[in-house]
Amino acid sequence: MQDWEGRAAPEPPPQQPPPRRVGGPSLLPPVVLALLIINGLVYLAQGFMGQYLIAIFALWPMGAPDAVMTTMGMEEVPPFQVWQVLTYGFLHGGMFHLLVNMFALWMFGVALENLWGSRRFAFYFLFCVVGAGLIQLIVATNAAADGTVYPTVGASGGVFGILLGFGMMFPNQRIVLLIPPIPMKAKYFVIAYGAFELWAGITGTLAGIAHFAHLGGMVFGLLLILYWRQTGSFMRRPPGPM
């Protein structure tokens, strides 16, 4: 090239291609995948040493008697241990219990982990599990005072926290219920499900399900999201690894 005076003009620098995006949305991000594997392995271990795992890692009420009368005779009641408010969330009461929780974890958790990043998502899930455990500990301890002693297991508290987070992050995302197959916006689904859990917990409907633990997971999830928003630390992360 020459300029208007006939002198050689420098060639323009070659255009650099835009930087390639590293990572991106995944159908099985690392924390969701790890939780699925861990819960599956723990459930397999329950088949070999279920009574031991339930005694040590399930959530037992505080102040329960040392033994209670059952149809099998007198049975020892394991004591409450502080780690149980977390470890109970990795035990399950049966295959159906496990599959339902893991399906919901995958269905709603993938979008949140892709949005928030793995570290924030992992902290949120465990925070909800512990929060649900604390609420359930109060409920179970009150029941034990009336003579009803039982352990609590299941990841439902963390899963309900994830459901709450999904409804807040993707409020207008349409989801289809299984029974009945009705499409509904996520925000309305979360409100309806939370109202049902409150009603079921107060009335004692569907006994054997820790309704207040489910509500506890949702409440603690809500508090954490509001805290993140208030402090300005809550924002959508750019695509890429974290």
N, C-alpha and C positions, 0 to 999 in steps of 0.2 A: 504493500500500500504506500501511496505518496500523499503528503499534505498539499495544500493549495500553493505552496511555494516550490513544490517539486521535491522536497526532502522526504526521505524515507520515514514513515511513521511507524512507531512500534505496533506490533501485532497485539490485539486485545488478548488478555489472558483467557485461556479456555475456561468455559463455564464448568463449575464443579457440579456433579449430580447431587440432588438433595440427599441428606444423610438418611440411611436406611433405618427404619424403626426397628428397635430391638424389642423382642417380646411381643406382647399384645394380648388380647383376650384369649382365654383358654377354656376348653370344656372341662378340664380337670386341673385347675391351678394347684400349686404344691400343698397348701394347708388343707384344702378340701380333700385332696387325695390322701394326705397323711392321716387325716381324721377317719376317713373311710377304712383305711388299712388297719389302723390301730383298733378301732371299734370291732372290726371283723376278727382280728387276731385275739382280742380279749374275749370275744364271745366263744371262739373255739376253745380257749383256755378254760372257760366256764364249764365246758363239757367234761373236763378232766378233774378240775378242782373247784367246782362252783361254790360249794359250801364254804371253803376256805376264803375264796375271793369275796364272797358276800359278807362274811364275818369281819373281814379286815377293811374292805374298801367300799362297801355300800354305806349309805348314810343312815346311821342309827340315831334314835332320839337321845337327848340328854336326860339324866335322872331316871332312866328306866330301871325296873327291878332286875336283879341278877338272873332270875329265871321266871318263866311263865308257864302256865298249864296249857297244853295243846292237845289235839286229838292223839298225838303220839306220846303223851305224858309230859313230864316236866322237861323243858328245854332251856338251855342257857341263852341269855340275851347278851350279845357282844356290846362292849361299851362304845360310846361315841369317841371318835378321834378327830382332831382338827383337820387332817388331810382329807377326810371323807367328804367335805363340802366341795371338793373338786373331783375326787376319784369316782364318786358314784355316777358321774356323767359318762363314764366309759364302760359301765356294766349295763346289761339289758335283761329283761325278764323273759325273753323268748325270741324266736326267729322273727315273728311278725312285728314285735316291738322294735327290733333292730332294723328291719327293712324299712318300716315307715319312717323312722327317724333319719336313716341314712339317705333315703330318697328325698326327703324334705331338705336335708342338709345340702345335698347336691343341687336340687332344683333352685333353691333361693341363695345358697351360699356362693355359688360360682360367680354370679353377677356382682355380689358385694366384694369378693376378693379381687376380681378383675378391676373393680372401681377403686377400692381403697388401698390395695396392695396387701401382701401376705402378712407382714408384721402387724399392721393395724387390725386386719381381719382376725388373726389368731388371738390377739389381746381381747378384742371385742367378744369373740365366742367364749373364751375362758372366763371373762368377766361376767357374762350372762350365766354361765354354768354355776359359778360360785354364788352370784346373787340369788339365783333360783334355789340353790342349796340352802342358803341362809333362811330364806322364807320358809322353805319346806321343813327346816330344822325346828322352827318355831311351831309350825302346825303339828308335826309329828311328836314333839315334846309335850304339847298340850294333850294330844291324844293318848300318849303314854301315861300321863297323870290320871286319865280316866280309865286306864286299864287296857288300852289297845296299843300294842307294840308291833311295829312293822319297820322293815328297812325300805329305803327309797333308792331306786336305780333308774338309769336312763339319761340320755342326752337331750331329752325334750326341753329342758330349761334353756339350754344353749340354742336349740333349734327354734324355739319361739322367739328368742332374742333376735335371731337371724331373720325370722319372718317379719318382726317389727322393723328391723333395719331396712329390709327390702321394701316394705310399704312406705317408709319415709324417703328412701332414695329414688324409688321408681313408683311414685304414687298413682300414676295414670297407666301403668303397665297392666294390660289385661291378662288375667289368668283364668283358667277354666277349672272349676271344681270337678272332682271325680264323681261324687254323689251329692247332689244331682249335677249333671254336666252343664253348669250355667257359667257363661263368661262374666267376669266381674273385675272392676279395677282393684288394684292391689290395696289401695288405701281403705276401700270399703270392706274388703275381705279381712284385713287386719282388725278393723274396728269390730266387725261382726264376730270374728273368732275370739277376740278378747272379751267381748260382752258375754259370749257363750261360756267361756271358761270361768268368768266371775259368777255367773248364774249357777253353773254346775258346782263350783266350789262351795257356794253359800248353801245351796239346797241339798248337797250331798248326792247329786245325780251322777250316775256312772261311777259308783264306788270302786276303789282300787286304782284310780287315776289321780295323780298329784296335780290337780287343777291349779292350786295356789303356787306350785313350783313353776308351772307354765306362765302364770301371770307374773311371777317374780322375774323370770327371764326377760319378759317384755318390758317390765318397769325398769329394771337395771339397764337394759339396752337403751331405752328412751333417755334415761338420765345421762348415760355416757355420751350419746349423740348430742344431746343438748349442751353438755359440758364442752365437747369439742367445738361446737358451733360458737359458744359463748367466748371461748378463749382464742378463737381464730385459728386453731390448729387443725380444724376439720375442713379439708378442701379436696377437690378431685385431683388425684395425682396424675401426672403425665404418663402416657403408655411407656412401658419398659420394665425391666426387672427392678426389684426393690430389696 
